[in-house]
Amino acid sequence: MKIDILAVGVHPDDIELSCSGTLLRHLDMGKTVGLLDLTRGELGTRGNADIRAREAAEAAHLMGVAFRKNLNLADVFFEYNRESILQIIRIIRWCRPEVVLANALNDRHPDHGRAAKLVADACFYAGLAKIVTIGEDTGQPQERWRPKALYHYIQDHNLSPDFVVDITPYIERKIQLVKTFRSQVSLPDAKEYRQELSTPISGEDFMQFLYAKARTYARPAGVEFAEGFNVSRPLGVRDLFDLI
């Protein structure tokens, strides 16, 4: 297995909400994409782990990715420890992505920033030869692999982006991917979830918020809709014409 981009989210739906437009753009460019959820989102206010797993699988199918895996770390209570890091390293070494997308550096939900740190460190440690991991598919020691780049997608907080990706042609497909998570967002026909407790993303105005957020990040770049990303190191470009 060798892919171009690995998108990681601590909860099912993090990826769709925050960077699915970017992934759709790169899929159309012929890039290969894999998805990794760290937890099943079992402690989320709405739905349950089984429901969210079905929704995540449907979203992955609609997106057309190479795979979607779940590490089954404990929602809310996952730890920054040796085993968690090794599990992520195994996935990185198995699919050998050039680029990794991870949760926001800090956000309203504490899990997001904690997962960002966990994934960032696993990306670095995956390149250390003396950290030995065994491939689940081969039963053999895996070769080291360090992604060329790690980018953190922006989530609920309106962080200042280091760069944005134009998703104008993909905004409607992104919204459809978000709507796949019927248990989490407010949909007129999702009657089975109407009586559940409300959350910041279950309100009837949430889809309009997604449009508005994408417009806000797009405006400085001179496009209609965009997704924002942060980096922990300076970006490099081949020439000035890589920038818009």
Buried (B, 14 or more C-beta within 10 A) or exposed (E): EEBBBBBBBBBBBBBBBBBBBBBBBBBEEEBBBBBBBBBBBBBBEBBEBEBBBBBBBBBBEBBEBBBBBBBBBEBBEBEEEEEBBBBBBBBBBBBBBBBBBBBBBBBEBEBBBBBBBBBBBBBEBBBEEEBEBEBEEEEEEBEBBBBEBBBBBBBBEEBEBBBBBBBBEBBEBBBBBBBBBBBBBBBEEBEEBEEBEEBEBBEEEBBEEBBEBBBBBBEEBEBBBBBBBBBEEEEEEEEEEEEE
